[in-house]
Structure formats: C-alpha cells, structure tokens
Amino acid sequence: MHMASTAPDFEELQSLAGHLSAGCAGVKYGSLPHIGDAIQLIVESWNSISVATIHACWSYVDCIPVH
C-alpha cells in the first residue's frame, strides 16, 4: 500500500483524489481509509501467514486430526 511520504506528494495525491467520487480515494491518495483499504490489508495479512502456521494453530485447538 502506498503512503504519501512528503508534503508535495501528499498535496499531489490530494489533488488527484479531488477528481474521484466521494469515498473512493482512500489511503492511496492520502485520504482516510475506506473499506477497500481494509480488505487490501486483510488480504495482505492473510497471504503473509504460512500453511505451517495455520496447520499448527488448528492442531493446537484440536480442530483437525493430526496424523
């Protein structure tokens, strides 16, 4: 996810966001986060978890049989 790093970048992003429909800009344009930003963060977080970690968690709570 891209965040504005300097004031000129932020001003440029805000200018670009002004041309979008209300609520569509989000973090990418230096605005407040919206549901799309939340979904992107969830997807990135989920994709960063390994299969081994998920298996270990499910095994720990006895949700799956361990062979």
C-alpha positions, 0 to 999 in steps of 0.5 A: 500500500502506498503512503504519501511520504512528503508534503508535495506528494501528499498535496499531489495525491490530494489533488488527484483524489479531488477528481474521484467520487466521494469515498473512493480515494482512500489511503492511496491518495492520502485520504482516510481509509475506506473499506477497500483499504481494509480488505487490501490489508486483510488480504495482505495479512492473510497471504503473509501467514504460512500453511505451517502456521495455520496447520499448527494453530488448528492442531493446537485447538484440536480442530483437525486430526493430526496424523 
